[in-house]
Amino acid sequence: MPPPYRKRSAAAPPGYFAWEASGLRWLRDAGGAAVVEVLDIAPDHLDLEHLRGAEPSPEHAELLGRGLAVTHRAGAPAFGSGPPGWRGNGWLGPLDEPLPLPLGGWPTWGAFLATARIAPLVRRGRDRAVLSRADTAVLDRFTATVDDGRYDTGEAPARLHGDLWSGNVLWTADGAVLIDPAAHGGHREADLAMLALFGCPHLDRLLAAYDEAAPLADGWRDRVLLHQVHPLLLHAVLFGGSYVRQCVAAAATFR
């Protein structure tokens, strides 16, 4: 049996590894998509099951799609709620510079996205001089637009991975395994939009399997870009450059 994979970083804020472990366990408890097992946790590291990578296959993508449908359906107490027993905010972003992830309980998805995801990052981007006054104006209009509920679909909060870009899906000989979450209650379309943003292998097969297992609400394809505004904004704040243009252009689409 191979030794555990040890994840560690001197730059991680206090409590970061406990946050990640709580999310991994919450996702595993859903009984849906496979999630890496937590073996040990300490203030300065996290020991995880050692996984061997393999080439992604269409069949494994379909399994992941059906598994994600089960994970999402396991639900969460509210939009913005964290894993059971977790207190305070979480983190989202690269291990060497994770940004605070506000958690709590919002009654609607639009209010949650506006208040807990977009507005805090707009303030941070403005303070870092990453966002111009014109960029901020576009994003403020977007915040007001989603806050008024016009894009709410009326679905209950889903149990999200929360950072489901393709790099956080590890493909093995037995199928896809989820790693590195920022797990919270949110809109299930957000996880799927994140997979699309950075090019998940066999995405069409994955989405078709998901939609068969848990049919998506009408117009979901038109909302993919809507759900990508937050991860694009996070990348804009962290890395600047073309992410700023992508984020502002996406936000300007929704009025």
C-alpha positions as CSV (number, residue, x, y, z in Angstrom):
1,M,0.0,0.0,0.0
2,P,1.5,3.3,-1.0
3,P,2.2,6.0,1.7
4,P,-0.4,8.8,2.1
5,Y,-0.2,11.9,0.0
6,R,0.7,14.7,2.3
7,K,-0.6,18.2,1.5
8,R,1.2,21.0,3.3
9,S,2.0,24.6,3.0
10,A,3.6,27.1,5.4
11,A,1.5,29.8,3.7
12,A,-1.8,28.2,4.5
13,P,-3.9,30.2,7.0
14,P,-4.7,28.6,10.4
15,G,-7.5,26.2,10.1
16,Y,-7.2,25.7,6.3
17,F,-6.5,22.0,6.4
18,A,-9.4,21.4,8.8
19,W,-11.6,23.3,6.5
20,E,-10.6,21.2,3.5
21,A,-11.0,18.0,5.5
22,S,-14.5,18.9,6.6
23,G,-15.5,19.5,3.0
24,L,-14.0,16.2,1.8
25,R,-15.9,14.3,4.5
26,W,-19.1,16.1,3.8
27,L,-18.9,15.3,0.1
28,R,-18.0,11.6,0.8
29,D,-21.0,11.3,3.1
30,A,-23.3,12.2,0.1
31,G,-22.5,8.8,-1.4
32,G,-22.3,10.2,-4.9
33,A,-19.1,11.1,-6.8
34,A,-16.0,9.5,-5.5
35,V,-14.0,11.7,-3.1
36,V,-10.4,11.3,-1.9
37,E,-10.2,9.9,1.6
38,V,-8.9,11.9,4.5
39,L,-6.4,9.8,6.5
40,D,-5.0,12.3,9.0
41,I,-5.2,16.0,9.7
42,A,-2.9,18.4,11.6
43,P,-2.5,22.2,11.8
44,D,0.2,22.2,9.2
45,H,-0.8,19.4,6.8
46,L,-3.4,17.0,5.5
47,D,-2.7,13.3,4.8
48,L,-4.9,11.9,1.9
49,E,-5.3,8.6,0.2
50,H,-2.7,8.1,-2.4
51,L,-4.2,7.9,-5.9
52,R,-2.6,6.8,-9.1
53,G,-3.6,8.8,-12.2
54,A,-4.9,7.4,-15.5
55,E,-6.3,8.6,-18.7
56,P,-9.9,9.9,-18.5
57,S,-12.4,7.9,-20.4
58,P,-15.9,8.7,-21.7
59,E,-17.3,6.0,-19.5
60,H,-15.7,7.4,-16.4
61,A,-17.0,10.9,-17.3
62,E,-20.5,9.5,-17.5
63,L,-20.0,7.9,-14.1
64,L,-18.8,11.2,-12.7
65,G,-21.9,13.0,-14.1
66,R,-24.2,10.5,-12.5
67,G,-22.2,10.7,-9.2
68,L,-22.3,14.5,-9.1
69,A,-26.1,14.4,-9.5
70,V,-26.3,12.3,-6.3
71,T,-23.8,14.5,-4.5
72,H,-25.7,17.7,-5.4
73,R,-29.1,16.1,-4.5
74,A,-27.8,15.3,-0.9
75,G,-28.3,19.0,-0.4
76,A,-27.3,21.6,2.2
77,P,-29.1,23.6,4.9
78,A,-28.9,26.9,3.0
79,F,-27.2,28.8,0.2
80,G,-23.8,29.5,1.7
81,S,-23.8,27.0,4.5
82,G,-20.6,25.2,5.2
83,P,-20.0,21.5,6.1
84,P,-21.6,20.3,9.3
85,G,-19.8,21.5,12.4
86,W,-17.7,24.1,10.6
87,R,-17.7,27.5,12.2
88,G,-16.8,30.8,10.5
89,N,-15.8,31.4,6.9
90,G,-13.8,29.0,4.6
91,W,-11.2,29.6,1.9
92,L,-11.1,29.4,-1.9
93,G,-8.1,29.7,-4.2
94,P,-4.6,28.5,-4.5
95,L,-2.9,27.0,-1.4
96,D,-0.3,29.7,-1.3
97,E,-2.9,32.5,-1.4
98,P,-6.4,31.3,-0.5
99,L,-9.0,34.0,-0.2
100,P,-11.7,34.1,2.4
101,L,-14.9,32.3,1.4
102,P,-17.9,33.9,3.2
103,L,-20.3,31.3,4.7
104,G,-23.7,31.6,6.3
105,G,-27.3,31.2,5.3
106,W,-29.0,33.1,2.5
107,P,-32.6,32.4,1.6
108,T,-32.1,32.7,-2.2
109,W,-29.3,31.9,-4.6
110,G,-29.3,35.3,-6.1
111,A,-28.9,37.1,-2.7
112,F,-26.1,34.6,-1.8
113,L,-24.2,35.1,-5.1
114,A,-24.5,38.9,-4.8
115,T,-23.7,39.3,-1.1
116,A,-21.3,36.5,-0.3
117,R,-19.5,35.9,-3.6
118,I,-19.4,38.8,-6.0
119,A,-19.5,41.9,-3.8
120,P,-16.6,40.9,-1.5
121,L,-14.4,40.1,-4.5
122,V,-15.3,43.4,-6.2
123,R,-14.2,45.2,-3.1
124,R,-10.9,43.2,-2.9
125,G,-10.2,43.8,-6.6
126,R,-10.8,47.5,-6.3
127,D,-8.6,47.7,-3.2
128,R,-5.8,45.8,-5.0
129,A,-6.2,48.2,-8.0
130,V,-6.9,45.2,-10.2
131,L,-10.4,46.5,-11.2
132,S,-10.8,49.9,-12.7
133,R,-13.7,52.2,-11.9
134,A,-15.4,51.1,-15.1
135,D,-14.9,47.4,-14.3
136,T,-16.3,48.0,-10.8
137,A,-19.4,49.7,-12.3
138,V,-20.1,46.7,-14.6
139,L,-19.7,44.3,-11.7
140,D,-21.8,46.4,-9.4
141,R,-24.7,46.3,-11.9
142,F,-24.3,42.5,-12.2
143,T,-24.4,42.2,-8.4
144,A,-27.7,44.2,-8.3
145,T,-29.1,42.1,-11.2
146,V,-28.6,38.7,-9.6
147,D,-29.6,40.1,-6.2
148,D,-33.1,40.9,-7.4
149,G,-33.7,37.2,-8.1
150,R,-34.4,37.3,-11.8
151,Y,-32.0,34.4,-12.4
152,D,-33.1,32.2,-9.5
153,T,-34.5,28.9,-10.6
154,G,-36.2,28.0,-7.3
155,E,-34.1,25.0,-6.7
156,A,-33.1,23.9,-3.2
157,P,-29.4,24.4,-2.2
158,A,-27.2,21.7,-3.5
159,R,-24.1,20.2,-1.9
160,L,-21.3,21.6,-4.0
161,H,-17.7,20.8,-4.4
162,G,-17.3,24.5,-4.8
163,D,-14.0,24.6,-6.8
164,L,-14.7,22.0,-9.4
165,W,-12.3,23.0,-12.2
166,S,-10.7,20.2,-14.2
167,G,-7.6,20.2,-12.0
168,N,-9.6,19.1,-9.0
169,V,-10.9,16.0,-10.8
170,L,-8.3,13.2,-10.5
171,W,-8.8,10.5,-13.1
172,T,-7.8,7.0,-12.0
173,A,-8.2,3.5,-13.4
174,D,-11.4,3.1,-11.4
175,G,-12.9,6.5,-12.3
176,A,-12.8,10.1,-11.4
177,V,-12.1,11.2,-7.8
178,L,-12.7,14.7,-6.4
179,I,-10.0,16.5,-4.6
180,D,-9.4,20.1,-3.1
181,P,-12.9,21.3,-2.5
182,A,-14.4,24.5,-1.1
183,A,-17.6,22.7,-0.2
184,H,-20.7,24.7,0.6
185,G,-24.4,24.9,-0.2
186,G,-25.1,26.5,-3.6
187,H,-26.6,26.2,-7.0
188,R,-25.7,22.9,-8.7
189,E,-25.2,24.6,-12.0
190,A,-22.2,26.3,-10.5
191,D,-20.2,23.1,-10.3
192,L,-21.0,22.2,-13.8
193,A,-20.2,25.6,-15.1
194,M,-16.8,25.4,-13.4
195,L,-16.1,22.1,-15.2
196,A,-16.8,23.8,-18.5
197,L,-14.7,26.9,-17.7
198,F,-11.3,25.1,-17.8
199,G,-12.0,22.2,-20.1
200,C,-13.0,19.0,-18.3
201,P,-12.4,15.9,-20.5
202,H,-15.4,14.3,-22.1
203,L,-17.6,17.1,-20.8
204,D,-20.5,16.5,-23.2
205,R,-20.8,12.9,-22.0
206,L,-20.6,14.0,-18.4
207,L,-23.3,16.6,-18.7
208,A,-25.6,14.3,-20.7
209,A,-25.3,11.6,-17.9
210,Y,-25.9,14.3,-15.2
211,D,-29.0,15.6,-17.0
212,E,-30.4,12.1,-17.4
213,A,-29.9,11.4,-13.7
214,A,-31.1,14.8,-12.5
215,P,-32.7,16.9,-15.3
216,L,-31.5,20.5,-15.3
217,A,-33.8,23.4,-15.3
218,D,-34.9,25.0,-18.6
219,G,-32.3,27.4,-19.9
220,W,-29.4,26.0,-18.0
221,R,-27.1,26.4,-21.0
222,D,-27.8,30.1,-21.1
223,R,-26.8,30.4,-17.5
224,V,-23.3,28.7,-17.8
225,L,-21.6,32.1,-18.3
226,L,-23.6,33.5,-15.4
227,H,-22.2,30.9,-13.0
228,Q,-18.7,31.5,-14.4
229,V,-18.6,35.2,-13.4
230,H,-17.6,34.3,-9.8
231,P,-14.6,32.0,-10.6
232,L,-13.5,34.5,-13.3
233,L,-13.6,37.3,-10.8
234,L,-11.6,35.2,-8.3
235,H,-9.0,34.7,-10.9
236,A,-9.0,38.3,-11.9
237,V,-8.4,39.4,-8.3
238,L,-5.6,36.8,-7.8
239,F,-3.9,37.0,-11.2
240,G,-5.2,40.1,-13.1
241,G,-4.5,40.1,-16.8
242,S,-7.0,38.6,-19.3
243,Y,-9.1,37.3,-16.4
244,V,-10.3,40.9,-15.7
245,R,-11.5,41.3,-19.3
246,Q,-13.2,37.9,-19.3
247,C,-14.9,38.5,-16.0
248,V,-16.2,42.0,-16.9
249,A,-17.3,40.8,-20.4
250,A,-19.2,37.9,-18.8
251,A,-20.9,40.1,-16.2
252,A,-21.9,42.7,-18.8
253,T,-23.9,40.0,-20.6
254,F,-26.5,39.8,-17.8
255,R,-28.7,42.8,-17.3
